[in-house]
Amino acid sequence: MFDKYNLSISKYTITRLFLMVLIVSFVVGGAAGGVLGFFTSNFFANYFGPWFGNNLAALRAKSGQATGALCGEEEALIVSAVQNTLPSVVSIVISKDVSKMYNATGPDVFGFNDEFFKQFGFPFEFNFGGSSQPSEPKNNKNQKPEMRIIGGGTGFIISSDGLIVTNRHVVSDAEAEYAVVLSNNKKYPAKVLATDAILDVALVKIDEKGLPVVKLGNSDILKLGQTVIAIGNSLSEYPNTVTRGVISGRNRRVVAGDGAESEVIEGAIQTDAAINAGNSGGPLLNLGGEVVGINTAVNQSGQSIGFAIPINSVKHIMDSVKLYGRIVRPWLGVRYILINDEIAKANNLSVSHGALIQRGQNKSDLAIIPGSPADKAGLLENDIILEVNGARVDESHSLATLVGKYAPGQIIKLKILSKGKERMVEVKLEEYRNQ
């Protein structure tokens, strides 16, 4: 187009003009952008800055303070609870004379790999070496005892003179020897004072004075989601192991066994705090450092499903051993099943709660024990016990739990549904004798 106006411009000149235009554009554009940016930034800073800045800062501060305070406070409570309780938590060591057993034991000579013990925290496979085939023990009268550790558990001190609570299954082997190791690594021989035939609880004693004791809490007021702490001799190898979790469930009825032998835990506490092998008998704490349960069993079919015996269920056991040197338990003398909606519908019952007095499968499993308090009070088979001293009997409050709150010799009032009619019956409780 330059030829049209008879203009003669070299390529060099065109290039210089293009560069000049480009430089001027950058300069002018930058200056304009800077001026516009200056005024814009000042406008937003003056009018919107304080609102955004103050509110965002306040929100961040509030959120940070709330989260920090919550985490910090809970962490401090956990640390305090553990530090205050650890001196009262003990490890229980189980030893046995293997010279009396078959030589070359194989993987499970003591039966601790049975499903029954696995549910209580004994998933070990014990193998002391040698051939996998057992041989008959040698009849050598001069053979020296060969004591070996075969397992372990946990306990906690409830009296300064060395009375310790643990699980019955931890100290149930009459042929084994037991020792207690304190948190300061001092070791003492332990004597089993009492085992409970109904709850999985035992009390052992060591010869020592001035020991620190745990604080007992109230398991009846536990809430779902409440933080709890488990302490125990995990895997019988890591004493004073601490795990944290929450209350996952309450009033669970847990049947633990392998068919040949079983234990029923009424009103069990469910928690996701890790309960490993060796934790059996250890304390379950609240954030106040109070014992609210005794860690007892895990369900290996699930994940993080552990159970503890409510401490309120065993307080009377502790008291009776302190007073009498044995477990003194009240006895009613009936065999029963707890009624729920399903049982009520299947049997066409008029009530959906209570304890139905019923005989067992064997002829010897009578519904009412002859000469028992229930027999003396006139209770009959197929009667339904609805209440104990005004407290409703149901799946969350079993008959055994409600009766267990009273002492032998006390008189309780039972509301009975008998042959379609309700009536009140007074029963004088007696002491349970383990036959």
Summary of the structure (lengths in Angstrom):
residues: 435
radius of gyration: 35.9
end to end distance: 122.9
largest distance: 137.0
contacts: 1327
relative contact order: 0.10
helix: 28%
strand: 32%
